[in-house]
Amino acid sequence: MEGMRTLLRSLSLAASLLASVAAAEPQPGTPAPAFTLNDLDGKAVSLANAKGKVVVLEWFNPSCPFVQRAHTKGSLAGMAKKETADGVVWLAINSGAPGREGTGVEVNRAAQKEYGLPHTVLLDESGSVGKEYGATNTPNMFVIDAKGTLVYRGAIDNSPDGEGRSPESGTLVNYVEQALEDVAAGRAVRTPSTKPYGCSVKYGS
């Protein structure tokens, strides 16, 4: 009986910790957490550098099959190139711990070249930025408006195969593209939050 009570207390504590983390995650309508991370050349890049601009954050892992499909067949293929040409700042963030799949400068640099990514890839090896944003999957997307407010968090689209071939509603919806359209039009984002899909972020702990 005592063992059961101990187990229940442990489960309750774990649930409380998870609830606490979830509550701390930035929600749409709140300020996006500031951060500074190094790019693949070791140069420090801060979110503050993009002040006054619309920003897309993409949690990235080049070894994740969902990321690979999204960048070659799905909604992310060519999307960043189009949006950055329109003035959007796009930052990919890899929060994998050293030694986990998809980590390391050369692996990410090769993927950047393979996918023709026009934007910066940042390394968050401690996982601190990923955890602060509550990033759970790759890809996991966040849109920040020009005022620094988080206006969207969640999946890239409603097709959890990563290829855009099996949209849940029968019609493919690119949530990030939709959010950017709403921001550009000066209206509220119609779908501010969705459940991300893909590989888990390879945090160290």
DAHUZI-V861337 format. One record per backbone hydrogen bond with DSSP energy under -1.0 kcal/mol. NH is the residue of the N-H (numbers start at 1). CO is the residue of the C=O. E is the energy in kcal/mol with one decimal. If there is no record, write none. Layout:
nh=NH co=CO e=E
nh=NH co=CO e=E
This chain:
nh=5 co=1 e=-2.2
nh=6 co=2 e=-2.4
nh=7 co=3 e=-2.2
nh=8 co=4 e=-2.6
nh=9 co=5 e=-2.5
nh=10 co=6 e=-2.2
nh=11 co=7 e=-2.6
nh=12 co=8 e=-2.4
nh=13 co=9 e=-2.4
nh=14 co=10 e=-2.4
nh=15 co=11 e=-2.4
nh=16 co=12 e=-2.2
nh=17 co=13 e=-2.3
nh=18 co=14 e=-2.4
nh=19 co=15 e=-2.4
nh=20 co=16 e=-2.2
nh=21 co=17 e=-2.3
nh=22 co=18 e=-2.6
nh=23 co=19 e=-2.3
nh=24 co=20 e=-1.4
nh=25 co=21 e=-1.0
nh=29 co=150 e=-3.6
nh=30 co=27 e=-1.9
nh=32 co=148 e=-2.7
nh=37 co=45 e=-2.5
nh=39 co=43 e=-2.5
nh=42 co=39 e=-1.9
nh=45 co=37 e=-3.4
nh=47 co=35 e=-2.3
nh=49 co=46 e=-1.4
nh=50 co=47 e=-1.9
nh=51 co=48 e=-1.7
nh=53 co=50 e=-2.2
nh=55 co=144 e=-2.7
nh=56 co=89 e=-2.9
nh=57 co=142 e=-2.9
nh=58 co=91 e=-2.6
nh=59 co=140 e=-2.7
nh=60 co=93 e=-3.0
nh=64 co=61 e=-2.1
nh=68 co=64 e=-2.4
nh=69 co=65 e=-2.6
nh=70 co=66 e=-2.5
nh=71 co=67 e=-2.0
nh=73 co=69 e=-3.3
nh=74 co=69 e=-2.3
nh=77 co=70 e=-1.1
nh=77 co=74 e=-1.4
nh=82 co=78 e=-1.7
nh=83 co=79 e=-2.6
nh=84 co=80 e=-2.9
nh=85 co=81 e=-1.4
nh=87 co=84 e=-1.5
nh=88 co=83 e=-2.2
nh=89 co=54 e=-2.9
nh=91 co=56 e=-2.8
nh=92 co=120 e=-2.6
nh=93 co=58 e=-2.7
nh=94 co=122 e=-2.9
nh=97 co=202 e=-2.7
nh=100 co=97 e=-2.4
nh=103 co=100 e=-1.4
nh=108 co=104 e=-1.9
nh=109 co=105 e=-2.6
nh=110 co=106 e=-2.4
nh=111 co=107 e=-1.7
nh=112 co=108 e=-2.4
nh=113 co=109 e=-1.9
nh=114 co=110 e=-2.7
nh=115 co=111 e=-2.8
nh=117 co=112 e=-2.4
nh=122 co=92 e=-3.4
nh=123 co=38 e=-2.5
nh=124 co=94 e=-3.1
nh=127 co=124 e=-1.5
nh=131 co=127 e=-2.5
nh=132 co=128 e=-1.9
nh=133 co=129 e=-2.1
nh=135 co=130 e=-2.7
nh=138 co=199 e=-2.0
nh=141 co=154 e=-3.2
nh=142 co=57 e=-2.1
nh=143 co=152 e=-2.2
nh=144 co=55 e=-3.1
nh=145 co=149 e=-2.7
nh=148 co=145 e=-2.1
nh=150 co=30 e=-2.8
nh=151 co=143 e=-2.9
nh=152 co=143 e=-1.4
nh=153 co=192 e=-1.6
nh=154 co=141 e=-2.3
nh=158 co=173 e=-1.0
nh=162 co=159 e=-2.3
nh=168 co=158 e=-2.6
nh=170 co=167 e=-1.3
nh=176 co=156 e=-1.1
nh=178 co=174 e=-2.4
nh=179 co=175 e=-2.4
nh=180 co=176 e=-2.5
nh=181 co=177 e=-2.1
nh=182 co=178 e=-2.2
nh=183 co=179 e=-2.6
nh=184 co=180 e=-2.4
nh=185 co=181 e=-1.7
nh=186 co=183 e=-1.2
nh=187 co=182 e=-2.4
nh=194 co=153 e=-1.9
nh=199 co=138 e=-1.7
nh=201 co=136 e=-1.8
nh=203 co=201 e=-2.0
